[in-house]
Amino acid sequence: MTDQLLIIEDNAQNYYMMKFLLEKKGFSVIVAENGQDGIDAALVHRPDGILLDIQLPEMDGYAVAAALKTHDELAKIPIIAVTSYAMAGDRERILAAGATGYIEKPINPDTFVEDIKKYL
């Protein structure tokens, strides 16, 4: 069975690159461009992992991570924050909101998929 990942990211260049790298390694990928669409997609598809941007329109990644964890059927799905937020305390804040892991942008194309696999 192919692992299915949900990318919640509003920047087309960012999600295109992540999707390309993941599909090249055999992952099935779903993309949502805002937080609510991401929550809805997670409820429908029940992915094996969620890649979550923090700076999203309408509902930021902190709120999305917390909302995902309120659904029993989603609570055990790993959430990996993929974000440019790299200031002191940012990592701790997203982990406290419910993320399982954290990867800084810009992503490294050479290590990105292996970095994701560590959390699945």
N, C-alpha and C positions, 0 to 999 in steps of 0.2 A: 504494500500500500504506500502511496506517495504522501508525504507530509504536506499538509495544507497550511499556509500562512496567510494571515490577514495583515495588510499594511494599511495603517491609518495615517495618512500623510496628505497635506494639501498642495505641496509643491510638486508639479508634474515631473520636473527633471529628477528630483530626489526619488519619487516612487518608481519612475521608469528605470533608473539605475538599479535600485534594490530588486525590482521585479525581474529584470534581465539577469542579474547575477544569480538569483535564487532559482529561476526557471532553468538556467543553464546547468544547475546542479541537481535538477530533478524535482524541485518543489513545485507544488501547485500554489498559485498566488491569487488572492482576491484583494482589490484595492477599494478603500473608502476615503473620500476626500474631506470628511469632517467627522467630528466626534460622534454625533448622533447616528450618522450613517454607519460608522464603525461599530457602534454598540448593536445596532440592528443587524448588521452583517454577521457579527459574532454569534448572536442568538440564532440566526438562521443556519449558518454553516458550521458552527462549533469547530473552529480551526484548531490545529495542533499548537499554534503559537500566534501571538499578536505583536507586530512591530508598530510602535506608537510614537509619533512625533509629539512634542510637548506644546509647541507654538502652533495651535490650530485656531481657525475662526470659530466664533460663537461659544465653543466649549473647549477649554484647554485640556492638554493631556493629563494633567493632575486630576481633573474632574472626570475624564473618561476612564482612567485607571480605577478610580474609586467606584465609579458606577458599574464597571464591568465586574468588580469583586462583590457587588451586592446580589448578583444573580448566582444562585447555587450551581447551576449548570455551566457557568463560566469561571467560577472561582478558582479552579485548579489549572486553568490554561495559563501558561507562562506569558507574561507581558514584558517585552523588551523595549525600553525607551531608546529611540534612535533620535538624538537631539543635539543641537548646537549649544544647549544650555550646559556650560562647563565651568561655571563660577563655583566658588566655595559654597557648599551646602546644597547645590542643585541635585547632585546624585542622591544624597540622603533624602531630600524632599520627595523625589519621584519614587524612590523605593518605599518610603513611608506611605505614599498614596496607593501603593499596591503593585508597582512594577517588580518584576523578578530580577531584571538585569538592566544594564545601561551601556549604550554604545554611543560614543561621541561622533558628531558630524564635523567635518566631512568624513564619510566612511572610507575605509581603505578597501578598495576592490579586491586586493589580493588576500585579505584575511576575513572579509565580511561574513561570508557563508560559514566559515569555521567558527567565528565568534558567535553567530546565531545558534549553531548546533550545540554549543556548550549549555545553552539554557533550555533546550528541548528535552 
